Amino acid sequence: MRAGKGLDGSGRVVLGNYALIKGLAVAMGLWLAAATFLYVVLLFQGQEQPGSDFNPFGLWLFMMVVFGGLSLLVGVPMGLVLGLLLRPVRRQWIHVAVFFVVPSAVLWAVFGFDPFGGVVGLSVGIAAALGRLSVCRDVELVPAGGIR
């Protein structure tokens, strides 16, 4: 964490473009890896019918495109809004905790508070929190009146 010149305790937390891309890549990569792991587990638990034309790679590729697209369409705006709302908060652990709690709670509520929604919400929340944790060193503190 770098402090701006003349920072007297009333600063804002700002991430640069590199940090935003890095956090997004870490969060999306972790969540897509978790979705792949869940898919493989479910694939080996299911019984395949003889003569079926099921294509496991095609379904996995479809899942990655859909989940990646959803994380770009929903996760990026949510992360940007959270980042803007958390600018006055200087403690990085609060940022990480909020990036875990908010996406987890939102997705759990979207899925109707069922166990599957809880698992999906927790996996997204963990990925978002680890993505935010990965950019803690890239944070820049600027004075509250500074332009940035």
DSSP file (Angstrom, degrees, kcal/mol; ACC not computed):
  #  RESIDUE AA STRUCTURE BP1 BP2  ACC     N-H-->O    O-->H-N    N-H-->O    O-->H-N    TCO  KAPPA ALPHA  PHI   PSI    X-CA   Y-CA   Z-CA
    1    1 A M              0   0    0      0, 0.0     2,-0.4     0, 0.0   139,-0.2   0.000 360.0 360.0 360.0 125.1    0.0    0.0    0.0
    2    2 A R  E     -a  140   0A   0    137,-2.1   139,-2.9   135,-0.1     2,-0.4  -0.854 360.0-142.0-105.0 136.2    1.5    3.3   -1.1
    3    3 A A  E     -a  141   0A   0     -2,-0.4   139,-0.1   137,-0.2     3,-0.1  -0.793  16.7-126.0 -97.7 138.8    0.6    6.5    0.6
    4    4 A G    >   -     0   0    0    137,-1.4     3,-1.1    -2,-0.4     2,-0.1  -0.351  39.8 -85.1 -74.6 161.7    0.2    9.7   -1.4
    5    5 A K  T 3  S+     0   0    0      1,-0.2    -1,-0.1    -2,-0.1     0, 0.0  -0.437 112.1  15.8 -69.1 139.0    2.1   12.8   -0.4
    6    6 A G  T 3  S+     0   0    0      1,-0.2     2,-0.6    -2,-0.1    -1,-0.2   0.754  80.5 163.4  73.7  25.0    0.5   14.9    2.3
    7    7 A L    <   -     0   0    0     -3,-1.1    -1,-0.2     1,-0.1     4,-0.1  -0.681  14.2-179.6 -81.0 119.0   -1.9   12.2    3.4
    8    8 A D        -     0   0    0     -2,-0.6    -1,-0.1     2,-0.1    -2,-0.0   0.119  62.9 -78.6-107.6  19.6   -3.2   13.2    6.8
    9    9 A G  S    S+     0   0    0      1,-0.0     2,-0.5     0, 0.0    -2,-0.1   0.274 113.4  92.1 104.1 -12.1   -5.5   10.3    7.6
   10   10 A S        +     0   0    0      2,-0.0   134,-1.7    80,-0.0     2,-0.2  -0.583  60.0 131.0-114.2  70.3   -8.4   11.4    5.4
   11   11 A G  E     -B  143   0A   0     -2,-0.5     2,-0.4   132,-0.2   130,-0.1  -0.578  50.9-120.4-114.9 177.4   -7.6    9.6    2.2
   12   12 A R  E     -B  142   0A   0    130,-2.9   130,-2.2    -2,-0.2     2,-0.5  -0.901  21.4-123.2-118.0 147.8   -9.3    7.4   -0.4
   13   13 A V  E     -B  141   0A   0     74,-2.7     2,-0.4    -2,-0.4   128,-0.2  -0.805  35.3-177.7 -90.1 125.4   -8.3    3.9   -1.5
   14   14 A V  E     -B  140   0A   0    126,-2.7   126,-2.7    -2,-0.5     2,-0.4  -0.986  15.8-155.1-130.2 134.8   -7.7    3.8   -5.2
   15   15 A L  E     -B  139   0A   0     -2,-0.4   124,-0.1   124,-0.2     2,-0.0  -0.884  18.5-133.8-104.3 138.5   -6.8    0.9   -7.5
   16   16 A G     >  -     0   0    0    122,-0.6     4,-2.0    -2,-0.4     5,-0.1  -0.248  32.0 -96.8 -79.1 176.6   -5.1    1.4  -10.7
   17   17 A N  H  > S+     0   0    0      1,-0.2     4,-2.3     2,-0.2     5,-0.2   0.889 124.3  54.0 -62.7 -39.9   -6.1   -0.2  -14.0
   18   18 A Y  H  > S+     0   0    0      1,-0.2     4,-2.6     2,-0.2    -1,-0.2   0.916 108.5  49.0 -61.0 -43.0   -3.5   -3.0  -13.6
   19   19 A A  H  > S+     0   0    0      2,-0.2     4,-2.7     1,-0.2     5,-0.2   0.881 109.7  52.0 -65.6 -38.1   -4.8   -3.8  -10.1
   20   20 A L  H  X S+     0   0    0     -4,-2.0     4,-2.2     2,-0.2    -1,-0.2   0.930 112.9  44.2 -63.6 -45.0   -8.4   -4.0  -11.4
   21   21 A I  H  X S+     0   0    0     -4,-2.3     4,-2.5     2,-0.2    -2,-0.2   0.900 114.0  50.7 -66.6 -40.6   -7.4   -6.3  -14.3
   22   22 A K  H  X S+     0   0    0     -4,-2.6     4,-2.4    -5,-0.2    -2,-0.2   0.933 111.9  46.3 -63.0 -46.9   -5.3   -8.5  -11.9
   23   23 A G  H  X S+     0   0    0     -4,-2.7     4,-2.5     1,-0.2     5,-0.2   0.891 113.4  49.6 -63.4 -40.4   -8.1   -8.8   -9.3
   24   24 A L  H  X S+     0   0    0     -4,-2.2     4,-2.8    -5,-0.2     5,-0.3   0.913 111.2  49.0 -64.4 -43.2  -10.7   -9.6  -12.0
   25   25 A A  H  X S+     0   0    0     -4,-2.5     4,-2.4     2,-0.2    -2,-0.2   0.907 113.2  46.8 -64.5 -41.8   -8.4  -12.3  -13.5
   26   26 A V  H  X S+     0   0    0     -4,-2.4     4,-2.5     2,-0.2     5,-0.2   0.945 115.4  45.0 -64.9 -47.9   -7.7  -13.9  -10.2
   27   27 A A  H  X S+     0   0    0     -4,-2.5     4,-2.3     2,-0.2     5,-0.2   0.930 117.1  43.8 -64.0 -46.3  -11.4  -13.9   -9.2
   28   28 A M  H  X S+     0   0    0     -4,-2.8     4,-2.8    -5,-0.2     5,-0.3   0.913 114.1  50.8 -66.2 -41.4  -12.6  -15.2  -12.5
   29   29 A G  H  X S+     0   0    0     -4,-2.4     4,-2.0    -5,-0.3    -2,-0.2   0.922 112.5  45.8 -62.3 -43.9   -9.9  -17.8  -12.8
   30   30 A L  H  X S+     0   0    0     -4,-2.5     4,-2.3    -5,-0.2    -1,-0.2   0.906 114.7  47.4 -65.4 -41.2  -10.6  -19.2   -9.3
   31   31 A W  H  X S+     0   0    0     -4,-2.3     4,-2.4     2,-0.2    -2,-0.2   0.909 112.5  48.0 -70.6 -39.6  -14.3  -19.3   -9.8
   32   32 A L  H  X S+     0   0    0     -4,-2.8     4,-2.1     2,-0.2    -1,-0.2   0.856 111.4  51.9 -67.5 -32.9  -14.0  -21.0  -13.2
   33   33 A A  H  X S+     0   0    0     -4,-2.0     4,-2.4    -5,-0.3    -2,-0.2   0.906 110.3  48.4 -66.5 -41.0  -11.6  -23.5  -11.7
   34   34 A A  H  X S+     0   0    0     -4,-2.3     4,-2.5     2,-0.2    -2,-0.2   0.897 111.4  49.8 -65.1 -39.5  -14.1  -24.2   -8.9
   35   35 A A  H  X S+     0   0    0     -4,-2.4     4,-2.3     2,-0.2    -1,-0.2   0.880 110.6  50.5 -65.9 -37.0  -16.9  -24.6  -11.5
   36   36 A T  H  X S+     0   0    0     -4,-2.1     4,-2.5     2,-0.2    -2,-0.2   0.917 110.3  49.4 -65.1 -43.3  -14.7  -27.0  -13.4
   37   37 A F  H  X S+     0   0    0     -4,-2.4     4,-2.4     1,-0.2    -2,-0.2   0.930 112.3  47.5 -61.4 -46.0  -14.0  -29.0  -10.2
   38   38 A L  H  X S+     0   0    0     -4,-2.5     4,-2.5     1,-0.2    -1,-0.2   0.893 111.4  51.7 -62.5 -39.7  -17.7  -29.2   -9.4
   39   39 A Y  H  X S+     0   0    0     -4,-2.3     4,-2.4     2,-0.2    -2,-0.2   0.916 109.7  48.7 -63.5 -43.5  -18.5  -30.2  -13.0
   40   40 A V  H  X S+     0   0    0     -4,-2.5     4,-2.0     2,-0.2    -2,-0.2   0.918 111.7  49.5 -64.6 -42.5  -15.9  -33.0  -12.9
   41   41 A V  H  X S+     0   0    0     -4,-2.4     4,-1.0     1,-0.2    -2,-0.2   0.941 114.8  43.9 -61.0 -47.3  -17.2  -34.3   -9.6
   42   42 A L  H  X S+     0   0    0     -4,-2.5     4,-1.4     1,-0.2    -1,-0.2   0.834 109.9  57.6 -67.3 -31.8  -20.8  -34.3  -10.9
   43   43 A L  H  < S+     0   0    0     -4,-2.4    -1,-0.2     1,-0.2    -2,-0.2   0.898 108.8  44.4 -65.3 -41.0  -19.7  -35.8  -14.2
   44   44 A F  H  < S+     0   0    0     -4,-2.0    -1,-0.2     1,-0.2    -2,-0.2   0.646 111.6  54.0 -81.3 -13.4  -18.2  -38.9  -12.5
   45   45 A Q  H  < S+     0   0    0     -4,-1.0    -1,-0.2    -5,-0.2    -2,-0.2   0.749  93.0  87.0 -86.5 -25.3  -21.2  -39.3  -10.2
   46   46 A G  S  < S-     0   0    0     -4,-1.4     2,-0.5    -5,-0.1     0, 0.0  -0.443  77.2-127.4 -78.1 148.0  -23.8  -39.4  -13.0
   47   47 A Q        -     0   0    0     -2,-0.1     2,-0.4     0, 0.0    -1,-0.1  -0.836  21.1-140.2 -95.5 126.8  -24.7  -42.6  -14.8
   48   48 A E        -     0   0    0     -2,-0.5     3,-0.0     4,-0.0     0, 0.0  -0.705  13.6-129.1 -88.6 133.1  -24.4  -42.4  -18.5
   49   49 A Q    >   -     0   0    0     -2,-0.4     3,-1.6     1,-0.1     2,-0.1  -0.590  32.2-102.0 -78.9 140.3  -27.1  -44.2  -20.6
   50   50 A P  T 3  S+     0   0    0      0, 0.0     3,-0.1     0, 0.0    -1,-0.1  -0.385 107.0  20.9 -61.8 137.4  -25.8  -46.5  -23.3
   51   51 A G  T 3  S+     0   0    0      1,-0.3     2,-0.2    -2,-0.1    -2,-0.0   0.563  88.3 147.6  82.3   8.8  -26.0  -45.0  -26.7
   52   52 A S    <   -     0   0    0     -3,-1.6    -1,-0.3     1,-0.1    -4,-0.0  -0.496  44.9-149.4 -76.9 145.7  -26.1  -41.4  -25.4
   53   53 A D        +     0   0    0     -2,-0.2     2,-0.2    -3,-0.1    -1,-0.1  -0.100  41.4 152.4-104.1  34.9  -24.5  -38.7  -27.5
   54   54 A F        -     0   0    0      1,-0.1    -3,-0.0     4,-0.0    -2,-0.0  -0.466  32.3-156.2 -66.0 129.7  -23.5  -36.6  -24.4
   55   55 A N     >  -     0   0    0     -2,-0.2     4,-2.1     1,-0.2     5,-0.2  -0.893   9.3-173.4-112.0 100.2  -20.4  -34.5  -25.0
   56   56 A P  H  > S+     0   0    0      0, 0.0     4,-2.3     0, 0.0     5,-0.2   0.881  85.0  50.0 -64.5 -37.8  -18.7  -33.7  -21.7
   57   57 A F  H  > S+     0   0    0      2,-0.2     4,-2.7     1,-0.2     5,-0.2   0.911 110.0  50.8 -67.4 -40.5  -16.2  -31.3  -23.2
   58   58 A G  H  > S+     0   0    0      2,-0.2     4,-2.2     1,-0.2    -1,-0.2   0.899 111.5  47.5 -62.9 -40.7  -18.9  -29.4  -25.1
   59   59 A L  H  X S+     0   0    0     -4,-2.1     4,-2.6     2,-0.2    -1,-0.2   0.908 112.3  49.7 -67.2 -41.2  -21.0  -29.0  -22.0
   60   60 A W  H  X S+     0   0    0     -4,-2.3     4,-2.4     2,-0.2    -2,-0.2   0.927 111.3  49.1 -61.8 -44.4  -17.9  -27.9  -20.0
   61   61 A L  H  X S+     0   0    0     -4,-2.7     4,-2.1     1,-0.2    -2,-0.2   0.901 111.0  50.1 -62.5 -41.2  -17.0  -25.3  -22.7
   62   62 A F  H  X S+     0   0    0     -4,-2.2     4,-2.6    -5,-0.2    -1,-0.2   0.921 110.0  50.7 -61.4 -44.3  -20.6  -24.1  -22.6
   63   63 A M  H  X S+     0   0    0     -4,-2.6     4,-3.1     1,-0.2     5,-0.3   0.899 109.5  50.6 -61.0 -41.3  -20.5  -23.7  -18.8
   64   64 A M  H  X S+     0   0    0     -4,-2.4     4,-2.4     2,-0.2     5,-0.2   0.896 112.2  46.6 -65.7 -39.5  -17.2  -21.7  -19.0
   65   65 A V  H  X S+     0   0    0     -4,-2.1     4,-2.4     2,-0.2    -2,-0.2   0.932 116.9  43.4 -67.6 -44.9  -18.6  -19.3  -21.6
   66   66 A V  H  X S+     0   0    0     -4,-2.6     4,-2.7     2,-0.2    -2,-0.2   0.949 118.6  42.8 -66.8 -48.7  -21.9  -18.8  -19.7
   67   67 A F  H  X S+     0   0    0     -4,-3.1     4,-2.3    -5,-0.2    -2,-0.2   0.891 115.9  49.1 -67.0 -38.6  -20.2  -18.5  -16.2
   68   68 A G  H  X S+     0   0    0     -4,-2.4     4,-1.7    -5,-0.3    -1,-0.2   0.909 112.9  47.9 -65.0 -41.3  -17.5  -16.3  -17.6
   69   69 A G  H  X S+     0   0    0     -4,-2.4     4,-2.7    -5,-0.2    -2,-0.2   0.908 111.6  49.7 -65.6 -41.7  -20.0  -14.1  -19.3
   70   70 A L  H  X>S+     0   0    0     -4,-2.7     4,-2.8     1,-0.2     5,-0.9   0.894 109.2  51.7 -64.2 -38.8  -22.2  -13.9  -16.2
   71   71 A S  I  <>S+     0   0    0     -4,-2.3     5,-1.3     3,-0.2     4,-0.3   0.860 113.2  45.6 -68.1 -31.9  -19.2  -12.9  -14.1
   72   72 A L  I  <5S+     0   0    0     -4,-1.7     4,-0.2     3,-0.2    -2,-0.2   0.897 118.2  41.8 -73.1 -40.1  -18.3  -10.2  -16.6
   73   73 A L  I  <5S+     0   0    0     -4,-2.7    -2,-0.2    -5,-0.1    -3,-0.2   0.818 134.9  15.5 -78.1 -30.6  -21.9   -8.9  -16.9
   74   74 A V  I  X5S+     0   0    0     -4,-2.8     4,-1.9    -5,-0.2    -3,-0.2   0.797 125.1  50.0-109.4 -45.8  -22.8   -9.1  -13.2
   75   75 A G  I  ><S+     0   0    0     -5,-0.9     4,-2.8    -4,-0.3    -3,-0.2   0.887 107.4  51.8 -68.7 -41.0  -19.5   -9.5  -11.2
   76   76 A V  H  ><S+     0   0    0     -5,-1.3     4,-2.6    -4,-0.2     5,-0.2   0.949 112.5  44.2 -65.3 -48.6  -17.6   -6.6  -12.7
   77   77 A P  H  > S+     0   0    0      0, 0.0     4,-2.5     0, 0.0    -1,-0.2   0.912 115.0  50.0 -61.9 -38.2  -20.3   -4.0  -12.2
   78   78 A M  H  X S+     0   0    0     -4,-1.9     4,-2.6     1,-0.2    -2,-0.2   0.922 112.2  47.8 -63.6 -42.4  -20.8   -5.3   -8.6
   79   79 A G  H  X S+     0   0    0     -4,-2.8     4,-2.6     2,-0.2    -1,-0.2   0.886 111.3  50.2 -65.0 -39.4  -17.1   -5.1   -7.9
   80   80 A L  H  X S+     0   0    0     -4,-2.6     4,-2.3     2,-0.2    -2,-0.2   0.913 111.9  47.6 -65.6 -41.9  -16.8   -1.6   -9.4
   81   81 A V  H  X S+     0   0    0     -4,-2.5     4,-2.5     2,-0.2    -2,-0.2   0.929 113.6  47.7 -64.7 -44.5  -19.7   -0.4   -7.2
   82   82 A L  H  X S+     0   0    0     -4,-2.6     4,-2.0     1,-0.2    -2,-0.2   0.921 111.4  51.4 -61.8 -42.6  -18.3   -2.0   -4.1
   83   83 A G  H  < S+     0   0    0     -4,-2.6     4,-0.3     1,-0.2    -1,-0.2   0.899 111.6  46.5 -61.6 -41.1  -14.9   -0.6   -4.9
   84   84 A L  H >< S+     0   0    0     -4,-2.3     3,-0.9     1,-0.2    -1,-0.2   0.897 113.1  49.0 -68.5 -39.4  -16.3    2.9   -5.2
   85   85 A L  H 3< S+     0   0    0     -4,-2.5    -1,-0.2     1,-0.2    -2,-0.2   0.816 112.1  49.6 -68.2 -29.0  -18.4    2.6   -2.1
   86   86 A L  T >< S+     0   0    0     -4,-2.0     3,-1.2    -5,-0.2    -1,-0.2   0.373  77.9 104.5 -92.8   5.4  -15.4    1.4   -0.1
   87   87 A R  T <  S+     0   0    0     -3,-0.9   -74,-2.7    -4,-0.3    -1,-0.2   0.875  79.6  50.5 -55.5 -40.8  -13.0    4.1   -1.2
   88   88 A P  T 3  S+     0   0    0      0, 0.0     2,-0.6     0, 0.0    -1,-0.3   0.709  91.9  90.2 -72.0 -15.8  -13.1    6.0    2.1
   89   89 A V    <   -     0   0    0     -3,-1.2   -76,-0.1     1,-0.2     6,-0.1  -0.705  54.7-175.0 -85.7 119.8  -12.4    2.8    4.1
   90   90 A R        +     0   0    0     -2,-0.6     2,-0.5   -78,-0.1    -1,-0.2   0.730  54.7  94.0 -89.4 -23.3   -8.6    2.4    4.5
   91   91 A R    >>  -     0   0    0      1,-0.2     4,-1.1     2,-0.1     3,-0.7  -0.597  61.3-156.8 -77.7 120.2   -8.5   -1.0    6.2
   92   92 A Q  H 3> S+     0   0    0     -2,-0.5     4,-2.2     1,-0.2     5,-0.2   0.804  87.6  63.7 -69.6 -30.3   -7.9   -3.6    3.5
   93   93 A W  H 3> S+     0   0    0      1,-0.2     4,-2.3     2,-0.2    -1,-0.2   0.824  99.9  54.9 -65.5 -28.8   -9.4   -6.5    5.5
   94   94 A I  H <> S+     0   0    0     -3,-0.7     4,-2.5     2,-0.2    -1,-0.2   0.901 106.8  50.8 -68.2 -39.8  -12.7   -4.7    5.5
   95   95 A H  H  X S+     0   0    0     -4,-1.1     4,-2.5     2,-0.2    -2,-0.2   0.941 111.6  47.1 -59.6 -47.5  -12.6   -4.6    1.7
   96   96 A V  H  X S+     0   0    0     -4,-2.2     4,-1.0     1,-0.2    -2,-0.2   0.911 112.5  49.6 -62.8 -42.9  -11.8   -8.3    1.5
   97   97 A A  H  X S+     0   0    0     -4,-2.3     4,-2.8     1,-0.2     3,-0.4   0.908 111.9  47.5 -64.0 -42.0  -14.6   -9.1    3.9
   98   98 A V  H  X S+     0   0    0     -4,-2.5     4,-2.3     1,-0.2    -1,-0.2   0.892 107.9  55.6 -66.7 -38.7  -17.2   -7.0    2.0
   99   99 A F  H  < S+     0   0    0     -4,-2.5    30,-0.2    -5,-0.2    -1,-0.2   0.715 113.9  42.8 -68.0 -18.4  -16.1   -8.6   -1.3
  100  100 A F  H  X S+     0   0    0     -4,-1.0     4,-1.4    -3,-0.4    -2,-0.2   0.890 117.6  42.5 -85.1 -48.8  -16.9  -12.0    0.3
  101  101 A V  H  X S+     0   0    0     -4,-2.8     4,-2.8     2,-0.2     5,-0.3   0.920 110.9  51.0 -69.5 -47.3  -20.1  -11.1    2.1
  102  102 A V  H  X S+     0   0    0     -4,-2.3     4,-2.6     1,-0.2     5,-0.2   0.948 113.7  40.6 -65.0 -52.7  -22.0   -9.1   -0.6
  103  103 A P  H  > S+     0   0    0      0, 0.0     4,-2.4     0, 0.0     5,-0.3   0.902 116.9  51.7 -63.2 -36.3  -21.6  -11.4   -3.6
  104  104 A S  H  X S+     0   0    0     -4,-1.4     4,-2.2     1,-0.2    -2,-0.2   0.948 113.7  42.8 -61.8 -47.9  -22.3  -14.5   -1.4
  105  105 A A  H  X S+     0   0    0     -4,-2.8     4,-2.3     2,-0.2    -1,-0.2   0.901 113.9  51.1 -66.8 -41.0  -25.5  -12.9    0.0
  106  106 A V  H  X S+     0   0    0     -4,-2.6     4,-2.3    -5,-0.3    -1,-0.2   0.941 114.1  43.0 -63.6 -47.0  -26.7  -11.6   -3.3
  107  107 A L  H  X S+     0   0    0     -4,-2.4     4,-2.1    -5,-0.2    -1,-0.2   0.880 112.2  53.1 -68.5 -36.5  -26.3  -14.9   -5.1
  108  108 A W  H  <>S+     0   0    0     -4,-2.2     5,-2.8    -5,-0.3     6,-0.4   0.910 112.0  46.3 -63.2 -40.3  -27.8  -16.9   -2.2
  109  109 A A  H ><5S+     0   0    0     -4,-2.3     3,-1.4     3,-0.2    -2,-0.2   0.886 109.1  54.6 -68.5 -38.3  -30.8  -14.6   -2.3
  110  110 A V  H 3<5S+     0   0    0     -4,-2.3    -1,-0.2     1,-0.3    -2,-0.2   0.886 107.9  50.1 -62.0 -38.4  -31.1  -14.9   -6.1
  111  111 A F  T 3<5S-     0   0    0     -4,-2.1     3,-0.4    -5,-0.1    -1,-0.3   0.361 122.9-106.0 -83.9   6.6  -31.2  -18.7   -5.8
  112  112 A G  T < 5 -     0   0    0     -3,-1.4    -3,-0.2     1,-0.2    -2,-0.1   0.782  58.7 -73.0  79.4  27.7  -33.9  -18.5   -3.1
  113  113 A F  S   <S+     0   0    0     -5,-2.8    -1,-0.2     1,-0.2    -4,-0.1   0.812  90.0 144.4  57.7  34.4  -31.8  -19.4   -0.1
  114  114 A D     >  -     0   0    0     -3,-0.4     4,-1.9    -6,-0.4    -1,-0.2  -0.584  65.1-104.4 -95.7 167.0  -31.5  -23.0   -1.0
  115  115 A P  H  > S+     0   0    0      0, 0.0     4,-2.2     0, 0.0     5,-0.2   0.874 120.1  53.4 -61.0 -38.7  -28.4  -25.1   -0.4
  116  116 A F  H  > S+     0   0    0      1,-0.2     4,-2.6     2,-0.2     5,-0.2   0.926 109.4  49.0 -61.9 -43.2  -27.3  -25.1   -4.0
  117  117 A G  H  > S+     0   0    0     -6,-0.3     4,-2.9     1,-0.2    -1,-0.2   0.850 108.8  54.3 -62.7 -34.7  -27.5  -21.3   -4.0
  118  118 A G  H  X S+     0   0    0     -4,-1.9     4,-2.7     2,-0.2    -1,-0.2   0.911 109.3  46.6 -65.1 -42.0  -25.5  -21.2   -0.8
  119  119 A V  H  X S+     0   0    0     -4,-2.2     4,-2.4     2,-0.2    -2,-0.2   0.926 115.5  45.6 -65.8 -44.6  -22.7  -23.3   -2.4
  120  120 A V  H  X S+     0   0    0     -4,-2.6     4,-2.4     2,-0.2     5,-0.2   0.930 114.3  49.2 -63.8 -44.4  -22.7  -21.1   -5.5
  121  121 A G  H  X S+     0   0    0     -4,-2.9     4,-2.8     1,-0.2    -2,-0.2   0.912 111.8  48.0 -61.4 -43.8  -22.8  -17.9   -3.4
  122  122 A L  H  X S+     0   0    0     -4,-2.7     4,-2.7     2,-0.2     5,-0.2   0.902 111.2  50.5 -64.6 -40.3  -19.9  -19.1   -1.2
  123  123 A S  H  X S+     0   0    0     -4,-2.4     4,-2.0     2,-0.2    -2,-0.2   0.912 114.1  44.1 -66.0 -40.2  -17.8  -20.1   -4.2
  124  124 A V  H  X S+     0   0    0     -4,-2.4     4,-2.7     2,-0.2    -2,-0.2   0.911 114.2  50.5 -68.5 -41.9  -18.3  -16.7   -5.9
  125  125 A G  H  X S+     0   0    0     -4,-2.8     4,-2.5    -5,-0.2    -2,-0.2   0.902 111.1  47.8 -62.9 -41.7  -17.8  -14.9   -2.6
  126  126 A I  H  X S+     0   0    0     -4,-2.7     4,-2.5     2,-0.2     5,-0.2   0.923 113.1  48.4 -64.8 -43.7  -14.5  -16.7   -1.9
  127  127 A A  H  X S+     0   0    0     -4,-2.0     4,-2.1    -5,-0.2    -2,-0.2   0.915 113.4  47.2 -63.4 -42.3  -13.3  -16.1   -5.4
  128  128 A A  H  X S+     0   0    0     -4,-2.7     4,-2.3     2,-0.2    -2,-0.2   0.905 112.7  49.1 -65.7 -41.5  -14.2  -12.4   -5.2
  129  129 A A  H  X S+     0   0    0     -4,-2.5     4,-2.5   -30,-0.2    -2,-0.2   0.907 112.4  47.2 -65.7 -41.3  -12.5  -12.0   -1.8
  130  130 A L  H  X S+     0   0    0     -4,-2.5     4,-1.7     2,-0.2    -1,-0.2   0.850 110.6  53.2 -69.6 -32.3   -9.4  -13.7   -3.0
  131  131 A G  H  < S+     0   0    0     -4,-2.1     4,-0.5    -5,-0.2    -2,-0.2   0.910 112.3  44.3 -64.7 -41.7   -9.4  -11.5   -6.1
  132  132 A R  H >< S+     0   0    0     -4,-2.3     3,-0.9     1,-0.2    -2,-0.2   0.874 111.3  54.2 -69.8 -36.7   -9.6   -8.4   -3.8
  133  133 A L  H >< S+     0   0    0     -4,-2.5     3,-1.3     1,-0.2     4,-0.3   0.840 100.3  61.8 -64.2 -32.8   -6.9   -9.8   -1.5
  134  134 A S  T 3< S+     0   0    0     -4,-1.7    -1,-0.2     1,-0.3     3,-0.2   0.703 105.7  46.0 -68.8 -18.3   -4.6  -10.3   -4.5
  135  135 A V  T X  S+     0   0    0     -3,-0.9     3,-1.0    -4,-0.5    -1,-0.3   0.269  77.5 105.0-107.5  12.0   -4.6   -6.5   -5.1
  136  136 A C  G X  S+     0   0    0     -3,-1.3     3,-0.9     1,-0.3    -1,-0.2   0.847  82.5  50.5 -60.7 -33.1   -4.1   -5.3   -1.6
  137  137 A R  G 3  S+     0   0    0     -4,-0.3    -1,-0.3    -3,-0.2    -2,-0.1   0.662 104.0  59.7 -78.7 -15.0   -0.5   -4.4   -2.3
  138  138 A D  G <  S+     0   0    0     -3,-1.0  -122,-0.6  -137,-0.1    -1,-0.2   0.333  79.1 120.0 -93.9   7.1   -1.5   -2.5   -5.4
  139  139 A V  E <   - B   0  15A   0     -3,-0.9  -137,-2.1    -4,-0.2     2,-0.4  -0.482  46.8-159.5 -76.2 140.8   -3.6    0.0   -3.5
  140  140 A E  E     -aB   2  14A   0   -126,-2.7  -126,-2.7  -139,-0.2     2,-0.6  -0.980   7.6-145.6-120.4 133.7   -2.8    3.6   -3.6
  141  141 A L  E     -aB   3  13A   0   -139,-2.9  -137,-1.4    -2,-0.4  -128,-0.2  -0.875  20.9-176.8 -98.8 124.2   -4.0    6.1   -1.0
  142  142 A V  E     - B   0  12A   0   -130,-2.2  -130,-2.9    -2,-0.6  -136,-0.1  -0.875  35.4 -92.0-117.2 152.1   -4.7    9.5   -2.3
  143  143 A P  E >   - B   0  11A   0      0, 0.0     3,-1.7     0, 0.0  -132,-0.2  -0.268  37.5-114.6 -60.3 150.5   -5.8   12.6   -0.4
  144  144 A A  T 3  S+     0   0    0   -134,-1.7  -133,-0.1     1,-0.3  -137,-0.0   0.811 117.8  43.7 -59.6 -31.8   -9.6   13.1    0.0
  145  145 A G  T 3  S+     0   0    0      2,-0.1    -1,-0.3     0, 0.0  -134,-0.1   0.471  92.2 114.6 -90.9  -1.6   -9.4   16.3   -2.1
  146  146 A G    <   -     0   0    0     -3,-1.7     2,-0.6     1,-0.1    -4,-0.1  -0.303  69.5-118.6 -71.6 152.9   -7.1   14.8   -4.7
  147  147 A I              0   0    0      1,-0.2    -1,-0.1    -2,-0.0    -2,-0.1  -0.809 360.0 360.0 -93.7 125.6   -8.1   14.2   -8.3
  148  148 A R              0   0    0     -2,-0.6    -1,-0.2    -6,-0.1    -2,-0.0   0.251 360.0 360.0-169.8 360.0   -8.0   10.6   -9.4
